[in-house]
């Protein structure tokens, strides 16, 4: 199974909306240019820039006609309530009406968590969601699972971003450790391509399709953004294994599909 992981699209409306929307459209075209075409796309949060309902309508307009399923996680710039209002009953939320959900494919499971906290930059997984995750992982335990959320459960070495990360990774750790069928934890939030490990499971943090954070390891101040290429991650799940590729979206010669 092939899963394209996009992140931090930051769709907005108004005079400055075009760049983020254009970058998302190009990333999705790059997804369609891959061979074989991925089975699905997951966006690991910050779909919108302010969480306004109009931004989710803008997202729907950008992806209209895209031929493979797209699944969304809520980030700190999102409004989970507005996402549910906009996308309940659609594949964007796994066909359900909650911001935490599971999508079962024949050869893999996508388990999407909502780490957003209204009004906060950092994220948390509450007790109810953690219990749901534990129960969900116990089903189809023979199938590889990928756990998707916006806030990484690991520190990345960029102090400002680590200060607004997941506040309770210690609560997630025993659940991840108890379920060896988890092949990846997919996260966003950082606007950089980063890999790490959490409870023995690889963590892959996707770059933004829009703009990248400065790699500043020596300051606690906000990092700002750098003129670095946007892109996304591609996860190939074969049997019990998973490998991950970085796919840039702005290099000349890229094959881009149309929708």
N, C-alpha and C positions, 0 to 999 in steps of 0.2 A: 504494500500500500504506500502511496505517495501523499504526503501532507505538506502543503505550503503554509508556513507560519509567517504572517505579516503582523506588523504591530505599529501602534502609535501613529495612526493615520491623521489624527487631529483635523477632521473635517470641520469646516466652519462655513458661515454665510457672510455675505457682504463684500466690500471692495477687495479684500485680501484673500478671498476664498480660493482663487483659481490655482495657486501653486500646490497646495495640499491635495486638492481634488485631481489635478493633473498628474501628480506623482503617484497617487493611488491608482489611477486609471492605467498608467504605464506599468506599474508593478503587476496589476492583474493581467495586462497584455503579455507581460513576460511569463507569468504563470502559464498562460495558454500556449506560449511558444515552446514550452518544455516538451520533450518527448521521452516517455509518454506524458500526457497531460495528467497532473495530479488528481487524486480522487476527491480532494476537498481543500478548502482554505480555512484556517483558523486565524482570527485577528485577536492578538493578546492584549486588548485594552487600549484605552484612549482613542476609541473610534471617533469621537467628537472632541471638539476643543473646549466647549463650555457645558456640554450636556443639554443644550437647548433642543427642543423637539425639531426645530427647523434644520438642525445639523444632521439629525438622523434621516430626515427626508432628503437632504442633500446626499447622504451616503447611499440611500436607496436609488437615487437618480444616477449616481456614478456607476453603480454596479448593475443597473438594469440590463437584462439580457445576458449577464454572465452565466455560462452554461453549467457550472459545477457548484456544489453547495458551499456556502460561506457560513462559518459559525463565529459568533462574537463573544468576547469576554469584556466585562466592565472594568474600566480603569478609573483613576482618581479624577480625570477630566470628564468622565462620563456621569450621567445620571442613570443608575440602574432602573429606576422607576420609569423614566422616559424611554429607555431601551425596551422595557417590557411593553409599554404602551404602544410603541411603534412596531415591534417585531414579534409579539406573542403569536404563537401558532405557525410560525414560519421556520424554515431551516436555520435562520440567523440565530435562533435560540433553541435549536434542536427540536423544533416542532412543539415546544412547550410554552409555558407562561411564567417562567422563573429565570432569573439571571444566573442560577447554577443548574447545570443539566448535564446529561450524558448522551452521547451520540454513539450508537453501536453500529460499526461496520463489520463485515464478515471477518476481517483479519486484524482489527485493532479497535480500541475503544478510546474516544475522546471524552475526558471528564473535565468540564469547564466550571471553574470556581469564580465567585465574585468576591474579590478582596477589597473592593472599594468601600470607603467610609464617607458618607455625605459630609462635605465641607472640609475634609482632611486630605492632605497630600499623601500621607502614609496609608498603609492598608492593614486589614485585620481579617482573620477567618474566625467567625464566632463559633461557639460550641455546637450549635445546631448544624451548621454547615460541615464542621469537622466530623460529626457523627454520621451525617449523610454520606460524606466521602468514604468513610470506613465501611459503611454498609454497601455502598456502590462498588467499591473495589473488591468486595467479597463475592460479587456475582461475575460470572464468566472469568474466573480467575486464571483460566488457562490461556486467555487471550491477552496479548500485549496492551498495556494501557498507557496513555499519555495524559498527564495532568496539566491543565492549562489555567493560568491565572496571570494577572497583570503584574503584581508586585513580586519580585524575586525573593525566595526564602533565604538567599545567601547575600553576604556583603561582597561588593565588587571593588572596593578600594577607592571609590570616589566619595569623599566624606559627605558632601551635601546630599547625594543620591542615597547613600546608605542611611542617612538620617531620616529619609522619608520612605523607607522600604517597608517590608512586612514586619509588623510589630511583634508577632507571636510565632516565629518559626519553631520555637520549642514545642508548641502544641501540635504542629504538623508533623514533626520529626518521627514520633513513634508510629504514626499511621503509615507514613511512607515506608518506614523500616519493616513494618509488618506485612507488606504486600509486595513480594518480589516480582510480580508481573508488571510493575511500573517500569517502563523503559526510558521515559524522559519526563522532566518537568519543564514545561514551556512557559516563558515569562517575557515581559516587555519592560516598559517603564523607564529604562535607562537610556534609550536611544543610542545604543551601541551593541555591537556583536560581542557577546561574552559567553564563555563556557565555564562551568564549575561543577561541583558535586554537593549533593545534599542527602544525607542518610544513605549514602552509597549509590545514589541515582544521579545520572548526568542532568545538569541544568543547562538549558540553552536559552539565552536571552537574545531576542531578535533585534536587529537594527530597526530604526523608524523608516517607513516608506517616505517620510517627509524631510526631516532634518536630524542631524546627529549631534550628540552632546560632546563637548570638548573633553579629551582625555586628560583630566587634571587630578593627579594623585597627591598633590602637595598643598592643597588648600581646602578649607571648609566652606568657602564661599560658593554660591551658585556658579556652575561651570560655563553657562552660555552654550552657544552652538557653533559648530565648525563646518566649513565647506568640505564635507566628506561625502562619498557616494552613498545614496540610499540603497536599500536592498531588502531581501527577506531570506528566510531559511527554508530549506527543503529537507524533510525527514523521510527516509526510505525505511519502511518497516518490512523486514523479510523474516518470516518465521519468528524466532524469539529475539532477533537482533534489530538494531536501529542505527543507521548512520545518518549524519547531517551534513548538508552542503550549504554554503553561503552563495546566494545568487544576487549579484549586483543588478541594478535596474537602469543604469544610465550609461553604460559603456557602448561605444559604437560597435556595430556588428551584432548586437543582441537580436535574437529572433523574437518578435512580438506578435502575438495573435490579436485578433479583432473580435469585438462583440458589440 
